[in-house]
Amino acid sequence: MQKRTSDDSKTRLRLRWFAIISAAFVISLPLAKYYVPTSGWSVLAGALLLTAAFSLGADYLFRRQEAHLTQRMQADASPEWGVILNGIPVGRITDAQYAEIRRTVLRNGRIAFEQLGNIIQTGLAAAAKALSNLPLILVWTLLFATVTFPEDLVSLVQEIQRASVREILAFLRDLAPLAIALSGAAMGLLALLGYDFGYRDCYREAVDRMVRQHCKVAAVGTLHLIRADFIRECP
């Protein structure tokens, strides 16, 4: 039984590593494609170097968090938290038990893959939203340029009319970072206003589910942990 538990733990850690590397590569490839001046193997080498750097950094953060949770699990004096579900007390849990639940979830590679998939889905939703709003963003940008820099805008239009197709394509390629930055700023503003693009905190959901199981509660909802004296909320 103990060997099986150890094998399951190793499998979850391998899955987590695979999820970390996959996420790092997805992030690194477009960065290398954009910043590496040449193409082909140079881009791939740059992407692999960035992937290694991101993966090691993420693994360091994971291990640091695990060490912190392990210290809380092994602490001599473990405070007790009251479990509040939808504003109603449903049970209690010690800090050591809560730290163990969080460490178990953190080591679960399947949850890492679930979170990675949700992040990709969120990114695609944000990109689709940005593309749908890009014409509107460009119209407002042109209106702003017309009011602020009318002479420069007229000169730019005249140059575009005289330019060849290749020069226009090069201009659009140079304009792409600005369009991406404007779209990113618009998406950031929407996120600040509460638009989540379908994002879910899969780690938090898993922790809440295990805490409800600890308290033998089947109901779902907003869960909080509060010190047993109900003074301050658990971090």
Secondary structure, DSSP 8 states (H G I E B T S, - for coil): -HHHHHHHHHHHHHHHHHHHHHHHHHHHHHHHHHH-SS-THHHHHHHHHHHHHHHHHHHHHHHHHHHHHHHHHT-SS--EEEEEETTEEEEEEEHHHHHHHHHHHHT-HHHHHHHHHHHHHHHHHHHHHHHHHHHHHHHHHHHHHHHH-HHHHHHHHHHHHHS-HHHHHHHHHHHHHHHHHHHHHHHHHHHHTT--TT---HHHHHHHHHHHHHTT----S-EEEEETTSSSB--
